[in-house]
Amino acid sequence: MGTEALHEFERKMTATVIDIKGHCNAGHKIGDKFRVSCRYSDGLCGYFYHDIFPALSVIQHGGRYPWWDEGQTVFEYQCPDKKNVLTLRVEAVGKL
């Protein structure tokens, strides 16, 4: 897979599959890791990437949602396939 160049105002982020209930149709497995950003999905299922994109944009650029704790840099999200639920943990690595 290719690499992605980040700007100085962007955080690096990793996404890790932490749970699957059922069978992931994209072939993801528990423990799979992806280097994600607003411009790079690193092979993450397109449907899932589409769903988490708004949160990626916020966390990558140092923002936060009002319901997040101050300084929160980790969030968990569930796959849109509710028959085969995959849980992904996305974490910002480092500081802006």
Secondary structure by P-SEA (a helix, b strand, c coil): cbbbbbcccbbbbbbbbccccccccccccccccccccccccccccaaaaaaaaaaaaaaaaccccccccccccbbbbbcccccbbbbbbbbbcccc
